[in-house]
Every structure is written in C-alpha cells, then in structure tokens.
Amino acid sequence: MVVPVISHKTVKKHQKLDVKVASTAAVILKTIRNAHLKQVRKEEKTATVVAVKTPDLM
C-alpha cells in the first residue's frame, strides 16, 4: 500500500487559507453584531422619545 505524501508547501498553503477563512468569518460576525446593536440603540432612542412625548403612557 502506497501512502501519499503531502508536501510541506501544500500544508503551509492550506494553513494560510484556514487562517484567512477564520479571519474573514470573524469580520463578518463582528459586522453583523455591530449592525444589530445599532438597530437596537436606534429602537431604544425611538422608544425613549415616544415615552417622553407622551408621559401619560408611563
């Protein structure tokens, strides 16, 4: 039985790709999280403004 040998160059190339993919995923998750937080803050501001304008609802 012949075992295929993977060259060191190929291993390094795949390691670099793995790091790049992980980095890209982290950036995407961070962007999504920040967009969600901005939306939540905007909704909180809107709710506060509505509550201040209509104090009888509190």
Helices and strands as residue ranges (DSSP letters): H 8-53, G 55-57
